Amino acid sequence: MASPFIESIRADMRLRGYSLRTEKSYLDWIRRYIYFIEKRHPAEAGGKDVKEFLTFLAVDKHVAANTQKVALNALVYLYKKFLNIELGDLGFQLASKQRHLPSVLSMQEVRGILSQLTGRNRLIIELLYGSGLRVNECLRLRVQDVDLARLSLTIHDGKGRKDRQTLLASGMKDQLMMTMSTAIEVQKQDNIKGVGPSLPTALARKYPNAFRSPAWAYLFPSSGLCAHPYDGTLCRHHLHDSVVRKFLALAVREAGIFNKRVGTHTFRHSFATHLLAGGTDIRTVQELLGHNDVSTTQIYTHVIGKHYAGTLSPLDKLSQF
């Protein structure tokens, strides 16, 4: 059982509309910070303690720069938004940040992995690669998010709580139609029992019968029912991402790919890289991926060498003489 203080933070985050993933992450870092300050109330601590904690993460724990950034965001929320206390200039030691180029598959490697998959599993990986989705964006897709006429997908509440649209491969239409029909049938059977897909709590209150609408059916429903994490209502959630990671790892092994680390995000990297290599404008790729800044998208130009504006190695020019 969490302490009343932690529960009050949880309630505040839910009031502000933070995602469950963010809520879990922030509460974990806040707990770690409280232990670091020897279980004092955070209001009795301040900027000096936060600085020491963040420096401790970098110097003693050797955390990655992004990990330290998440911890900072959690503590800024705690003090600035929850406790209404300004932290001032922290001046902590930054964790070292090493730039890693993303792992990218060739088209032949993507084809090899897909050849090891069938049905639902293949469709999920095809969406990750063909539409540049993050795995949870894919698993959260509902029937209403698929526009087969315009060959587009609508991604709701993606990273940074943003909505966006991305493209859909025309070759997936038949499989998607079958998947949508199956998802709607699962929902119909659930509706007979008085349950349906998990819904945002505010929408469920405003439209009590929304769970009966086929539009809200998940494309990839979970195999069983569960309690809604906010109000405890019995519902059917979408497939868990661990299921995807397990069948993907097996497919990668069977495809004989041992020289690269291949995860669900690798297909999003490959989507962007292959579009740029094919001549797609970087701004278009930025929009499809949902990046705030084009500099984030530019990492893929380094992967394909376009950062060097097509410059040839001098070794290649030897053949011209």
Secondary structure, 3 states (H helix, E strand, C coil): CCCHHHHHHHHHHHHCCCCHHHHHHHHHHHHHHHHHCCCCCHHHCCHHHHHHHHHHHHHCCCCCHHHHHHHHHHHHHHHHHHCCCCCCCCCCCCCCCCCCCCCCCCHHHHHHHHCCCCHHHHHHHHHHHHHCCCHHHHHCCEHHHEECCCCEEEECCCCCCCCEEEECCHHHHHHHHHHHHHHHHHHHHHHHCCCCECCCHHHHHHCCCHHHCHHHCECCECCCCEECCCCCCEEECECCHHHHHHHHHHHHHHCCCCCCCCCHHHHHHHHHHHHHHCCCCHHHHHHHHCCCCHHHHCHHHHHHCHHHCCCCCHHHHHHHC
